[in-house]
């Protein structure tokens, strides 16, 4: 019995689609991770913003940073900073967006040793806004990939380790901003 041509073509297409889907599933790399942290501060937004407004002064409110080498002030695409961390390690960052009136800026990591911070392609935004209690809310959000970009990452470079590292940085920075602003 001769099969109709369209059935044979359909079966061939089905086999190709199945192989394509199976191969694509095996090749899937890491997913983009996100961290969003906020803290309420019992201080006016202008006071809180004055603590974080200078891109080159992150060491004032992020205790893990010992010193900062910076150029370009607060000018997007010109401002660069190198964070020298307590205990060793450096992180290079570039300012990508700055809005003083909106009390927000964005930056990205341009160079980091994954042993220092287990992330790749990291971008972040920090914003100060007024809240209903008459104080401020600081929001720090970031998006990044884990430290190991291939499949089967080692434990210290997997999604959980990368997420925990960024959450730890944000928690420490926000807690310090709150302490400084509420003095």
ZADREN-585148 format. One record per atom (N, C-alpha, C): x, y, z; atom name. Coordinates in Angstrom, 1 decimal, decimal comma, always signed. Layout:
<atoms>
+--------+--------+--------+----+
|     px |     py |     pz |  a |
+--------+--------+--------+----+
|      X |      Y |      Z | CA |
...
+--------+--------+--------+----+
</atoms>
This chain:
<atoms>
+--------+--------+--------+----+
|     px |     py |     pz |  a |
+--------+--------+--------+----+
|   +0,8 |   -1,2 |   +0,0 |  N |
|   +0,0 |   +0,0 |   +0,0 | CA |
|   +0,9 |   +1,3 |   +0,0 |  C |
|   +0,6 |   +2,2 |   -0,9 |  N |
|   +1,4 |   +3,4 |   -1,0 | CA |
|   +0,9 |   +4,5 |   -0,1 |  C |
|   +1,8 |   +5,1 |   +0,7 |  N |
|   +1,4 |   +6,2 |   +1,6 | CA |
|   +1,3 |   +7,5 |   +0,8 |  C |
|   +0,3 |   +8,3 |   +1,1 |  N |
|   +0,2 |   +9,5 |   +0,5 | CA |
|   +1,5 |  +10,4 |   +0,8 |  C |
|   +1,9 |  +11,2 |   -0,2 |  N |
|   +3,1 |  +12,0 |   -0,1 | CA |
|   +3,0 |  +13,0 |   +1,1 |  C |
|   +1,9 |  +13,5 |   +1,3 |  N |
|   +1,8 |  +14,5 |   +2,4 | CA |
|   +2,0 |  +13,9 |   +3,8 |  C |
|   +1,7 |  +12,6 |   +4,0 |  N |
|   +1,9 |  +11,9 |   +5,3 | CA |
|   +3,4 |  +11,7 |   +5,4 |  C |
|   +4,1 |  +11,3 |   +4,4 |  N |
|   +5,5 |  +11,1 |   +4,5 | CA |
|   +6,2 |  +12,4 |   +4,7 |  C |
|   +5,8 |  +13,5 |   +4,1 |  N |
|   +6,4 |  +14,8 |   +4,3 | CA |
|   +6,2 |  +15,3 |   +5,8 |  C |
|   +5,0 |  +15,0 |   +6,2 |  N |
|   +4,6 |  +15,4 |   +7,6 | CA |
|   +5,5 |  +14,7 |   +8,6 |  C |
|   +5,6 |  +13,4 |   +8,4 |  N |
|   +6,5 |  +12,6 |   +9,3 | CA |
|   +7,9 |  +13,1 |   +9,3 |  C |
|   +8,4 |  +13,4 |   +8,1 |  N |
|   +9,8 |  +13,8 |   +8,0 | CA |
|  +10,0 |  +15,2 |   +8,8 |  C |
|   +9,0 |  +16,1 |   +8,6 |  N |
|   +9,0 |  +17,4 |   +9,3 | CA |
|   +8,9 |  +17,2 |  +10,8 |  C |
|   +8,1 |  +16,3 |  +11,3 |  N |
|   +8,0 |  +16,0 |  +12,7 | CA |
|   +9,3 |  +15,5 |  +13,3 |  C |
|  +10,0 |  +14,6 |  +12,5 |  N |
|  +11,3 |  +14,1 |  +13,0 | CA |
|  +12,3 |  +15,2 |  +13,1 |  C |
|  +12,4 |  +16,1 |  +12,1 |  N |
|  +13,3 |  +17,2 |  +12,1 | CA |
|  +13,0 |  +18,2 |  +13,3 |  C |
|  +11,7 |  +18,5 |  +13,5 |  N |
|  +11,3 |  +19,3 |  +14,6 | CA |
|  +11,7 |  +18,7 |  +16,0 |  C |
|  +11,5 |  +17,5 |  +16,1 |  N |
|  +11,8 |  +16,8 |  +17,4 | CA |
|  +13,3 |  +16,8 |  +17,7 |  C |
|  +14,1 |  +16,6 |  +16,7 |  N |
|  +15,6 |  +16,6 |  +16,8 | CA |
|  +16,0 |  +18,1 |  +17,1 |  C |
|  +15,5 |  +19,0 |  +16,5 |  N |
|  +15,8 |  +20,4 |  +16,7 | CA |
|  +15,5 |  +20,9 |  +18,1 |  C |
|  +14,3 |  +20,5 |  +18,6 |  N |
|  +13,9 |  +20,9 |  +20,0 | CA |
|  +14,8 |  +20,2 |  +21,0 |  C |
|  +15,1 |  +18,9 |  +20,8 |  N |
|  +16,0 |  +18,1 |  +21,7 | CA |
|  +17,4 |  +18,7 |  +21,8 |  C |
|  +17,9 |  +19,1 |  +20,6 |  N |
|  +19,3 |  +19,6 |  +20,6 | CA |
|  +19,3 |  +21,0 |  +21,2 |  C |
|  +18,3 |  +21,8 |  +21,0 |  N |
|  +18,2 |  +23,2 |  +21,6 | CA |
|  +18,2 |  +23,1 |  +23,1 |  C |
|  +17,4 |  +22,1 |  +23,6 |  N |
|  +17,3 |  +22,0 |  +25,1 | CA |
|  +18,6 |  +21,7 |  +25,7 |  C |
|  +19,4 |  +20,9 |  +25,1 |  N |
|  +20,7 |  +20,5 |  +25,6 | CA |
|  +21,7 |  +21,7 |  +25,5 |  C |
|  +21,5 |  +22,6 |  +24,6 |  N |
|  +22,5 |  +23,7 |  +24,4 | CA |
|  +22,1 |  +24,9 |  +25,2 |  C |
|  +21,0 |  +24,9 |  +26,0 |  N |
|  +20,6 |  +26,1 |  +26,7 | CA |
|  +21,6 |  +26,4 |  +27,8 |  C |
|  +22,0 |  +27,7 |  +27,8 |  N |
|  +23,0 |  +28,1 |  +28,8 | CA |
|  +22,3 |  +28,8 |  +30,0 |  C |
|  +22,9 |  +29,6 |  +30,7 |  N |
|  +22,4 |  +30,2 |  +31,9 | CA |
|  +21,3 |  +31,2 |  +31,6 |  C |
|  +20,4 |  +31,4 |  +32,6 |  N |
|  +19,3 |  +32,4 |  +32,4 | CA |
|  +19,7 |  +33,7 |  +33,1 |  C |
|  +19,2 |  +34,8 |  +32,7 |  N |
|  +19,5 |  +36,1 |  +33,3 | CA |
|  +18,9 |  +36,1 |  +34,7 |  C |
|  +19,6 |  +36,5 |  +35,7 |  N |
|  +19,2 |  +36,5 |  +37,0 | CA |
|  +18,9 |  +38,0 |  +37,4 |  C |
|  +18,0 |  +38,2 |  +38,4 |  N |
|  +17,6 |  +39,6 |  +38,8 | CA |
|  +17,6 |  +39,6 |  +40,3 |  C |
|  +18,0 |  +40,8 |  +40,8 |  N |
|  +17,9 |  +41,0 |  +42,2 | CA |
|  +17,3 |  +42,4 |  +42,4 |  C |
|  +16,2 |  +42,6 |  +43,2 |  N |
|  +15,6 |  +43,9 |  +43,5 | CA |
|  +15,5 |  +43,9 |  +45,0 |  C |
|  +16,2 |  +44,9 |  +45,6 |  N |
|  +16,1 |  +45,1 |  +47,0 | CA |
|  +15,7 |  +46,6 |  +47,3 |  C |
|  +14,9 |  +46,8 |  +48,3 |  N |
|  +14,5 |  +48,1 |  +48,7 | CA |
|  +14,7 |  +48,3 |  +50,2 |  C |
|  +14,8 |  +49,5 |  +50,7 |  N |
|  +14,8 |  +49,8 |  +52,1 | CA |
|  +14,2 |  +51,1 |  +52,3 |  C |
|  +13,4 |  +51,2 |  +53,3 |  N |
|  +12,8 |  +52,5 |  +53,7 | CA |
|  +13,7 |  +53,2 |  +54,7 |  C |
|  +13,9 |  +54,5 |  +54,5 |  N |
|  +14,8 |  +55,3 |  +55,3 | CA |
|  +14,0 |  +56,5 |  +55,9 |  C |
|  +14,1 |  +56,7 |  +57,1 |  N |
|  +13,5 |  +57,8 |  +57,8 | CA |
|  +14,3 |  +59,1 |  +57,6 |  C |
|  +14,4 |  +59,6 |  +56,4 |  N |
|  +15,1 |  +60,8 |  +56,1 | CA |
|  +14,6 |  +61,3 |  +54,7 |  C |
|  +14,6 |  +62,6 |  +54,5 |  N |
|  +14,1 |  +63,1 |  +53,2 | CA |
|  +14,9 |  +62,6 |  +52,0 |  C |
|  +14,3 |  +62,4 |  +50,8 |  N |
|  +15,0 |  +61,9 |  +49,7 | CA |
|  +16,2 |  +62,7 |  +49,3 |  C |
|  +16,2 |  +64,0 |  +49,5 |  N |
|  +17,4 |  +64,8 |  +49,1 | CA |
|  +18,6 |  +64,4 |  +50,0 |  C |
|  +18,4 |  +64,2 |  +51,2 |  N |
|  +19,5 |  +63,8 |  +52,1 | CA |
|  +20,0 |  +62,4 |  +51,7 |  C |
|  +19,1 |  +61,5 |  +51,4 |  N |
|  +19,5 |  +60,1 |  +51,0 | CA |
|  +20,3 |  +60,2 |  +49,7 |  C |
|  +19,7 |  +61,0 |  +48,8 |  N |
|  +20,4 |  +61,1 |  +47,4 | CA |
|  +21,8 |  +61,7 |  +47,6 |  C |
|  +21,9 |  +62,6 |  +48,5 |  N |
|  +23,3 |  +63,3 |  +48,7 | CA |
|  +24,3 |  +62,2 |  +49,1 |  C |
|  +23,9 |  +61,2 |  +49,7 |  N |
|  +24,9 |  +60,1 |  +50,1 | CA |
|  +25,4 |  +59,3 |  +48,9 |  C |
|  +24,5 |  +59,1 |  +48,0 |  N |
|  +24,8 |  +58,1 |  +46,9 | CA |
|  +25,0 |  +58,8 |  +45,5 |  C |
|  +24,7 |  +60,1 |  +45,4 |  N |
|  +24,6 |  +60,8 |  +44,1 | CA |
|  +26,0 |  +60,8 |  +43,4 |  C |
|  +27,1 |  +60,8 |  +44,1 |  N |
|  +28,4 |  +60,9 |  +43,4 | CA |
|  +28,8 |  +59,4 |  +43,1 |  C |
|  +28,9 |  +59,2 |  +41,8 |  N |
|  +29,3 |  +57,8 |  +41,3 | CA |
|  +30,6 |  +57,4 |  +41,8 |  C |
|  +31,5 |  +58,3 |  +42,1 |  N |
|  +32,9 |  +58,0 |  +42,5 | CA |
|  +33,0 |  +57,9 |  +44,0 |  C |
|  +31,9 |  +58,0 |  +44,8 |  N |
|  +31,9 |  +57,9 |  +46,2 | CA |
|  +31,2 |  +56,7 |  +46,8 |  C |
|  +31,2 |  +55,6 |  +46,1 |  N |
|  +30,5 |  +54,4 |  +46,6 | CA |
|  +31,1 |  +53,9 |  +47,9 |  C |
|  +32,4 |  +54,1 |  +48,1 |  N |
|  +33,1 |  +53,7 |  +49,3 | CA |
|  +32,5 |  +54,3 |  +50,6 |  C |
|  +31,8 |  +55,4 |  +50,4 |  N |
|  +31,2 |  +56,1 |  +51,6 | CA |
|  +30,0 |  +55,2 |  +52,2 |  C |
|  +29,3 |  +54,6 |  +51,3 |  N |
|  +28,1 |  +53,8 |  +51,7 | CA |
|  +28,2 |  +52,3 |  +51,4 |  C |
|  +29,2 |  +51,8 |  +50,9 |  N |
|  +29,3 |  +50,4 |  +50,7 | CA |
|  +30,6 |  +49,9 |  +51,3 |  C |
|  +30,5 |  +49,4 |  +52,6 |  N |
|  +31,6 |  +49,1 |  +53,4 | CA |
|  +32,7 |  +48,1 |  +52,8 |  C |
|  +32,3 |  +47,3 |  +51,8 |  N |
|  +33,2 |  +46,3 |  +51,2 | CA |
|  +34,2 |  +47,0 |  +50,3 |  C |
|  +34,0 |  +48,3 |  +50,0 |  N |
|  +34,8 |  +49,1 |  +49,1 | CA |
|  +35,8 |  +49,9 |  +49,9 |  C |
|  +37,1 |  +49,6 |  +49,8 |  N |
|  +38,1 |  +50,4 |  +50,5 | CA |
|  +38,4 |  +51,7 |  +49,9 |  C |
|  +38,7 |  +51,7 |  +48,6 |  N |
|  +38,9 |  +53,0 |  +47,9 | CA |
|  +38,4 |  +52,9 |  +46,5 |  C |
|  +38,3 |  +54,1 |  +45,9 |  N |
|  +37,8 |  +54,1 |  +44,5 | CA |
|  +38,7 |  +55,0 |  +43,7 |  C |
|  +39,1 |  +54,5 |  +42,5 |  N |
|  +39,7 |  +55,4 |  +41,5 | CA |
|  +38,7 |  +55,7 |  +40,4 |  C |
|  +38,4 |  +57,0 |  +40,2 |  N |
|  +37,3 |  +57,3 |  +39,3 | CA |
|  +37,7 |  +58,5 |  +38,4 |  C |
|  +37,1 |  +58,5 |  +37,2 |  N |
|  +37,2 |  +59,6 |  +36,2 | CA |
|  +35,8 |  +59,9 |  +35,7 |  C |
|  +35,6 |  +61,1 |  +35,2 |  N |
|  +34,4 |  +61,4 |  +34,4 | CA |
|  +33,2 |  +61,9 |  +35,3 |  C |
|  +33,4 |  +62,0 |  +36,6 |  N |
|  +32,3 |  +62,6 |  +37,4 | CA |
|  +31,0 |  +61,7 |  +37,3 |  C |
|  +29,9 |  +62,4 |  +37,0 |  N |
|  +28,6 |  +61,7 |  +36,9 | CA |
|  +28,1 |  +61,8 |  +35,5 |  C |
|  +29,0 |  +61,8 |  +34,5 |  N |
|  +28,7 |  +61,9 |  +33,1 | CA |
|  +28,5 |  +60,5 |  +32,5 |  C |
|  +27,3 |  +60,2 |  +32,1 |  N |
|  +27,1 |  +58,8 |  +31,5 | CA |
|  +28,0 |  +58,6 |  +30,3 |  C |
|  +28,5 |  +57,4 |  +30,2 |  N |
|  +29,4 |  +56,9 |  +29,1 | CA |
|  +30,8 |  +57,5 |  +29,2 |  C |
|  +31,0 |  +58,4 |  +30,2 |  N |
|  +32,4 |  +58,9 |  +30,4 | CA |
|  +32,9 |  +58,5 |  +31,8 |  C |
|  +32,0 |  +58,4 |  +32,7 |  N |
|  +32,4 |  +58,1 |  +34,1 | CA |
|  +32,7 |  +56,7 |  +34,3 |  C |
|  +33,9 |  +56,4 |  +34,8 |  N |
|  +34,4 |  +55,1 |  +35,1 | CA |
|  +34,9 |  +55,0 |  +36,5 |  C |
|  +34,8 |  +53,9 |  +37,1 |  N |
|  +35,4 |  +53,7 |  +38,5 | CA |
|  +35,9 |  +52,3 |  +38,6 |  C |
|  +37,0 |  +52,3 |  +39,4 |  N |
|  +37,5 |  +51,0 |  +39,9 | CA |
|  +37,4 |  +50,9 |  +41,4 |  C |
|  +36,7 |  +49,9 |  +41,8 |  N |
|  +36,5 |  +49,7 |  +43,2 | CA |
|  +37,6 |  +48,8 |  +43,7 |  C |
|  +38,3 |  +49,2 |  +44,7 |  N |
|  +39,3 |  +48,4 |  +45,4 | CA |
|  +38,7 |  +47,9 |  +46,6 |  C |
|  +38,5 |  +46,6 |  +46,7 |  N |
|  +37,8 |  +46,0 |  +47,8 | CA |
|  +38,6 |  +45,6 |  +49,0 |  C |
|  +38,0 |  +45,7 |  +50,2 |  N |
|  +38,7 |  +45,3 |  +51,4 | CA |
|  +39,0 |  +43,8 |  +51,3 |  C |
|  +40,1 |  +43,4 |  +51,6 |  N |
|  +40,4 |  +42,0 |  +51,5 | CA |
|  +41,0 |  +41,6 |  +50,1 |  C |
|  +41,0 |  +42,5 |  +49,2 |  N |
|  +41,6 |  +42,3 |  +47,9 | CA |
|  +40,6 |  +42,2 |  +46,8 |  C |
|  +41,0 |  +42,4 |  +45,6 |  N |
|  +40,1 |  +42,4 |  +44,4 | CA |
|  +39,6 |  +43,7 |  +44,0 |  C |
|  +39,4 |  +43,8 |  +42,7 |  N |
|  +39,0 |  +45,1 |  +42,0 | CA |
|  +37,8 |  +44,8 |  +41,1 |  C |
|  +36,9 |  +45,8 |  +41,0 |  N |
|  +35,8 |  +45,7 |  +40,1 | CA |
|  +35,8 |  +47,0 |  +39,3 |  C |
|  +35,8 |  +46,9 |  +38,0 |  N |
|  +35,7 |  +48,1 |  +37,1 | CA |
|  +34,2 |  +48,3 |  +36,7 |  C |
|  +33,8 |  +49,5 |  +36,8 |  N |
|  +32,4 |  +49,8 |  +36,4 | CA |
|  +32,3 |  +51,1 |  +35,6 |  C |
|  +31,2 |  +51,2 |  +34,8 |  N |
|  +31,0 |  +52,4 |  +34,0 | CA |
|  +29,6 |  +52,9 |  +34,2 |  C |
|  +29,4 |  +54,2 |  +34,3 |  N |
|  +28,1 |  +54,8 |  +34,4 | CA |
|  +27,4 |  +54,9 |  +33,1 |  C |
|  +26,2 |  +54,4 |  +33,0 |  N |
|  +25,5 |  +54,3 |  +31,7 | CA |
|  +24,3 |  +55,3 |  +31,7 |  C |
|  +23,8 |  +55,7 |  +32,8 |  N |
|  +22,7 |  +56,7 |  +32,9 | CA |
|  +22,7 |  +57,4 |  +34,2 |  C |
|  +22,4 |  +58,7 |  +34,1 |  N |
|  +22,4 |  +59,5 |  +35,4 | CA |
|  +21,3 |  +60,6 |  +35,3 |  C |
|  +20,5 |  +60,6 |  +36,3 |  N |
|  +19,4 |  +61,6 |  +36,3 | CA |
|  +19,3 |  +62,1 |  +37,7 |  C |
|  +19,9 |  +63,3 |  +38,0 |  N |
|  +19,9 |  +63,9 |  +39,3 | CA |
|  +18,5 |  +64,3 |  +39,7 |  C |
|  +17,7 |  +64,8 |  +38,8 |  N |
|  +16,4 |  +65,2 |  +39,2 | CA |
|  +15,5 |  +64,0 |  +39,6 |  C |
|  +15,7 |  +62,9 |  +38,9 |  N |
|  +15,0 |  +61,7 |  +39,2 | CA |
|  +15,6 |  +60,9 |  +40,3 |  C |
|  +16,8 |  +61,3 |  +40,8 |  N |
|  +17,5 |  +60,7 |  +41,8 | CA |
|  +17,8 |  +59,2 |  +41,5 |  C |
|  +18,4 |  +59,0 |  +40,3 |  N |
|  +18,6 |  +57,6 |  +39,9 | CA |
|  +19,9 |  +57,6 |  +39,0 |  C |
|  +20,6 |  +56,5 |  +39,0 |  N |
|  +21,6 |  +56,2 |  +38,0 | CA |
|  +21,8 |  +54,8 |  +37,8 |  C |
|  +22,3 |  +54,4 |  +36,6 |  N |
|  +22,6 |  +53,1 |  +36,2 | CA |
|  +24,0 |  +52,9 |  +35,8 |  C |
|  +24,5 |  +51,7 |  +36,1 |  N |
|  +25,9 |  +51,4 |  +35,7 | CA |
|  +26,1 |  +49,9 |  +35,4 |  C |
|  +27,2 |  +49,6 |  +34,9 |  N |
|  +27,5 |  +48,2 |  +34,5 | CA |
|  +28,9 |  +47,9 |  +34,9 |  C |
|  +29,1 |  +46,6 |  +35,2 |  N |
|  +30,5 |  +46,1 |  +35,5 | CA |
|  +31,1 |  +45,8 |  +34,2 |  C |
|  +32,3 |  +46,4 |  +34,0 |  N |
|  +33,0 |  +46,1 |  +32,8 | CA |
|  +34,1 |  +45,1 |  +32,9 |  C |
|  +34,6 |  +44,9 |  +34,2 |  N |
|  +35,6 |  +43,9 |  +34,4 | CA |
|  +35,5 |  +43,5 |  +35,9 |  C |
|  +35,5 |  +42,1 |  +36,1 |  N |
|  +35,5 |  +41,6 |  +37,4 | CA |
|  +36,1 |  +40,2 |  +37,4 |  C |
|  +36,8 |  +39,8 |  +38,4 |  N |
|  +37,3 |  +38,4 |  +38,6 | CA |
|  +36,1 |  +37,7 |  +39,2 |  C |
|  +35,6 |  +36,6 |  +38,6 |  N |
|  +34,5 |  +35,9 |  +39,2 | CA |
|  +34,7 |  +35,3 |  +40,5 |  C |
|  +36,0 |  +35,3 |  +41,0 |  N |
|  +36,3 |  +34,9 |  +42,3 | CA |
|  +35,9 |  +36,0 |  +43,3 |  C |
|  +35,9 |  +37,2 |  +42,8 |  N |
|  +35,6 |  +38,4 |  +43,7 | CA |
|  +34,1 |  +38,6 |  +43,7 |  C |
|  +33,4 |  +38,5 |  +42,6 |  N |
|  +32,0 |  +38,6 |  +42,5 | CA |
|  +31,6 |  +37,7 |  +41,3 |  C |
|  +30,9 |  +36,6 |  +41,6 |  N |
|  +30,6 |  +35,6 |  +40,6 | CA |
|  +29,5 |  +35,9 |  +39,6 |  C |
|  +29,7 |  +37,0 |  +38,8 |  N |
|  +28,7 |  +37,4 |  +37,9 | CA |
|  +29,3 |  +37,7 |  +36,5 |  C |
|  +28,5 |  +37,7 |  +35,5 |  N |
|  +28,8 |  +38,1 |  +34,1 | CA |
|  +27,7 |  +39,1 |  +33,6 |  C |
|  +28,1 |  +40,0 |  +32,8 |  N |
|  +27,1 |  +40,9 |  +32,1 | CA |
|  +26,2 |  +41,5 |  +33,2 |  C |
|  +26,8 |  +42,2 |  +34,2 |  N |
|  +26,0 |  +42,8 |  +35,3 | CA |
|  +25,7 |  +44,2 |  +34,9 |  C |
|  +24,4 |  +44,6 |  +35,1 |  N |
|  +23,9 |  +45,9 |  +35,0 | CA |
|  +23,0 |  +46,3 |  +36,2 |  C |
|  +23,1 |  +47,5 |  +36,7 |  N |
|  +22,4 |  +47,8 |  +37,9 | CA |
|  +21,8 |  +49,3 |  +37,8 |  C |
|  +20,8 |  +49,5 |  +38,6 |  N |
|  +20,2 |  +50,8 |  +38,8 | CA |
|  +19,9 |  +51,0 |  +40,3 |  C |
|  +20,2 |  +52,2 |  +40,8 |  N |
|  +19,9 |  +52,6 |  +42,1 | CA |
|  +19,0 |  +53,9 |  +42,1 |  C |
|  +18,0 |  +53,9 |  +42,9 |  N |
|  +17,0 |  +55,0 |  +42,8 | CA |
|  +16,5 |  +55,4 |  +44,2 |  C |
|  +16,4 |  +56,7 |  +44,5 |  N |
|  +15,8 |  +57,2 |  +45,7 | CA |
|  +14,5 |  +57,9 |  +45,4 |  C |
|  +13,5 |  +57,5 |  +46,2 |  N |
|  +12,2 |  +58,2 |  +46,0 | CA |
|  +11,5 |  +58,5 |  +47,3 |  C |
|  +10,6 |  +59,4 |  +47,3 |  N |
|   +9,8 |  +59,7 |  +48,5 | CA |
|   +8,9 |  +58,5 |  +48,8 |  C |
|   +8,6 |  +58,3 |  +50,1 |  N |
|   +7,6 |  +57,2 |  +50,4 | CA |
|   +6,5 |  +57,8 |  +51,2 |  C |
|   +5,4 |  +57,0 |  +51,4 |  N |
|   +4,2 |  +57,5 |  +52,0 | CA |
|   +4,4 |  +57,9 |  +53,5 |  C |
|   +5,5 |  +57,4 |  +54,1 |  N |
|   +5,7 |  +57,7 |  +55,5 | CA |
|   +6,4 |  +59,0 |  +55,7 |  C |
|   +6,7 |  +59,7 |  +54,6 |  N |
|   +7,4 |  +61,0 |  +54,7 | CA |
|   +8,9 |  +60,9 |  +54,6 |  C |
|   +9,4 |  +59,7 |  +54,4 |  N |
|  +10,8 |  +59,5 |  +54,3 | CA |
|  +11,2 |  +59,1 |  +52,8 |  C |
|  +12,1 |  +58,2 |  +52,7 |  N |
|  +12,6 |  +57,8 |  +51,4 | CA |
|  +12,5 |  +56,2 |  +51,3 |  C |
|  +12,5 |  +55,8 |  +50,0 |  N |
|  +12,7 |  +54,4 |  +49,7 | CA |
|  +13,9 |  +54,4 |  +48,7 |  C |
|  +14,8 |  +53,5 |  +49,0 |  N |
|  +16,0 |  +53,3 |  +48,1 | CA |
|  +15,7 |  +51,9 |  +47,5 |  C |
|  +15,8 |  +51,9 |  +46,2 |  N |
|  +15,7 |  +50,7 |  +45,4 | CA |
|  +17,0 |  +50,4 |  +44,7 |  C |
|  +17,5 |  +49,2 |  +44,8 |  N |
|  +18,7 |  +48,8 |  +44,1 | CA |
|  +18,4 |  +47,6 |  +43,3 |  C |
|  +18,5 |  +47,6 |  +42,0 |  N |
|  +18,1 |  +46,5 |  +41,2 | CA |
|  +19,2 |  +46,1 |  +40,2 |  C |
|  +19,4 |  +44,9 |  +40,0 |  N |
|  +20,5 |  +44,4 |  +39,1 | CA |
|  +20,0 |  +43,2 |  +38,3 |  C |
|  +20,6 |  +43,1 |  +37,1 |  N |
|  +20,4 |  +41,9 |  +36,3 | CA |
|  +21,8 |  +41,4 |  +35,8 |  C |
|  +22,0 |  +40,1 |  +35,8 |  N |
|  +23,3 |  +39,6 |  +35,5 | CA |
|  +23,1 |  +38,1 |  +35,2 |  C |
|  +24,2 |  +37,5 |  +34,7 |  N |
|  +24,3 |  +36,1 |  +34,6 | CA |
|  +25,3 |  +35,5 |  +35,6 |  C |
|  +25,1 |  +34,2 |  +35,9 |  N |
|  +26,0 |  +33,6 |  +36,9 | CA |
|  +27,4 |  +33,7 |  +36,5 |  C |
|  +28,3 |  +33,3 |  +37,4 |  N |
|  +29,8 |  +33,4 |  +37,2 | CA |
|  +30,3 |  +32,5 |  +36,1 |  C |
|  +29,6 |  +31,3 |  +36,0 |  N |
|  +30,1 |  +30,3 |  +35,0 | CA |
|  +29,0 |  +30,2 |  +33,9 |  C |
|  +29,4 |  +30,6 |  +32,7 |  N |
|  +28,5 |  +30,7 |  +31,6 | CA |
|  +28,1 |  +29,4 |  +30,9 |  C |
|  +28,8 |  +28,4 |  +31,1 |  N |
|  +28,5 |  +27,1 |  +30,5 | CA |
|  +27,6 |  +26,3 |  +31,3 |  C |
|  +27,2 |  +25,1 |  +30,8 |  N |
|  +26,3 |  +24,2 |  +31,5 | CA |
|  +27,1 |  +23,6 |  +32,7 |  C |
|  +26,4 |  +23,1 |  +33,7 |  N |
|  +27,0 |  +22,4 |  +34,8 | CA |
|  +28,1 |  +23,2 |  +35,6 |  C |
|  +27,7 |  +24,4 |  +36,1 |  N |
|  +28,7 |  +25,2 |  +36,8 | CA |
|  +29,1 |  +24,6 |  +38,1 |  C |
|  +30,3 |  +24,9 |  +38,6 |  N |
|  +30,7 |  +24,5 |  +39,9 | CA |
|  +29,9 |  +25,3 |  +40,9 |  C |
|  +29,7 |  +24,7 |  +42,1 |  N |
|  +28,8 |  +25,3 |  +43,1 | CA |
|  +29,1 |  +26,8 |  +43,4 |  C |
|  +30,3 |  +27,2 |  +43,5 |  N |
|  +30,6 |  +28,6 |  +43,8 | CA |
|  +30,4 |  +29,6 |  +42,7 |  C |
|  +30,0 |  +29,1 |  +41,5 |  N |
|  +29,7 |  +29,9 |  +40,3 | CA |
|  +28,3 |  +29,7 |  +39,7 |  C |
|  +27,5 |  +29,0 |  +40,5 |  N |
|  +26,1 |  +28,6 |  +39,9 | CA |
|  +25,2 |  +29,8 |  +40,2 |  C |
|  +23,9 |  +29,6 |  +39,8 |  N |
|  +22,9 |  +30,6 |  +39,9 | CA |
|  +22,7 |  +31,1 |  +41,4 |  C |
|  +22,6 |  +30,1 |  +42,3 |  N |
|  +22,4 |  +30,4 |  +43,7 | CA |
|  +23,6 |  +31,2 |  +44,3 |  C |
|  +24,8 |  +30,8 |  +43,9 |  N |
|  +26,0 |  +31,6 |  +44,5 | CA |
|  +26,0 |  +33,0 |  +43,9 |  C |
|  +25,7 |  +33,2 |  +42,7 |  N |
|  +25,7 |  +34,5 |  +42,1 | CA |
|  +24,6 |  +35,4 |  +42,7 |  C |
|  +23,4 |  +34,8 |  +42,8 |  N |
|  +22,3 |  +35,5 |  +43,4 | CA |
|  +22,6 |  +35,9 |  +44,8 |  C |
|  +23,1 |  +35,0 |  +45,6 |  N |
|  +23,4 |  +35,3 |  +47,0 | CA |
|  +24,5 |  +36,3 |  +47,1 |  C |
|  +25,5 |  +36,3 |  +46,3 |  N |
|  +26,6 |  +37,3 |  +46,3 | CA |
|  +26,0 |  +38,7 |  +46,1 |  C |
|  +25,2 |  +38,9 |  +45,0 |  N |
|  +24,6 |  +40,2 |  +44,7 | CA |
|  +23,7 |  +40,6 |  +45,8 |  C |
|  +22,8 |  +39,7 |  +46,3 |  N |
|  +21,9 |  +40,1 |  +47,4 | CA |
|  +22,7 |  +40,5 |  +48,6 |  C |
|  +23,8 |  +39,9 |  +48,9 |  N |
|  +24,6 |  +40,3 |  +50,1 | CA |
|  +25,2 |  +41,7 |  +49,9 |  C |
|  +25,7 |  +42,0 |  +48,7 |  N |
|  +26,2 |  +43,4 |  +48,4 | CA |
|  +25,0 |  +44,4 |  +48,6 |  C |
|  +23,9 |  +44,1 |  +48,0 |  N |
|  +22,8 |  +45,1 |  +48,1 | CA |
|  +22,3 |  +45,3 |  +49,5 |  C |
|  +22,2 |  +44,2 |  +50,3 |  N |
|  +21,7 |  +44,3 |  +51,7 | CA |
|  +22,7 |  +45,1 |  +52,5 |  C |
|  +24,0 |  +44,9 |  +52,3 |  N |
|  +25,0 |  +45,6 |  +53,1 | CA |
|  +24,9 |  +47,1 |  +52,7 |  C |
|  +24,9 |  +47,4 |  +51,4 |  N |
|  +24,8 |  +48,8 |  +51,0 | CA |
|  +23,6 |  +49,5 |  +51,4 |  C |
|  +22,4 |  +48,9 |  +51,3 |  N |
|  +21,2 |  +49,6 |  +51,7 | CA |
|  +21,1 |  +49,8 |  +53,2 |  C |
|  +21,6 |  +48,8 |  +54,0 |  N |
|  +21,6 |  +48,9 |  +55,4 | CA |
|  +22,5 |  +50,1 |  +55,8 |  C |
|  +23,7 |  +50,3 |  +55,2 |  N |
|  +24,6 |  +51,4 |  +55,5 | CA |
|  +24,0 |  +52,7 |  +55,1 |  C |
|  +23,3 |  +52,8 |  +53,9 |  N |
|  +22,7 |  +54,0 |  +53,5 | CA |
|  +21,7 |  +54,4 |  +54,6 |  C |
|  +20,9 |  +53,5 |  +55,0 |  N |
|  +19,9 |  +53,8 |  +56,1 | CA |
|  +20,5 |  +54,3 |  +57,3 |  C |
|  +21,6 |  +53,7 |  +57,8 |  N |
|  +22,3 |  +54,1 |  +59,0 | CA |
|  +22,8 |  +55,5 |  +58,9 |  C |
|  +23,5 |  +55,8 |  +57,7 |  N |
|  +24,1 |  +57,1 |  +57,5 | CA |
|  +23,0 |  +58,2 |  +57,4 |  C |
|  +22,0 |  +57,9 |  +56,7 |  N |
|  +20,9 |  +58,9 |  +56,4 | CA |
|  +20,1 |  +59,2 |  +57,7 |  C |
|  +20,0 |  +58,3 |  +58,6 |  N |
|  +19,1 |  +58,5 |  +59,7 | CA |
|  +19,9 |  +59,0 |  +60,9 |  C |
|  +21,1 |  +59,3 |  +60,8 |  N |
|  +21,9 |  +59,9 |  +61,9 | CA |
|  +21,5 |  +61,3 |  +62,2 |  C |
+--------+--------+--------+----+
</atoms>
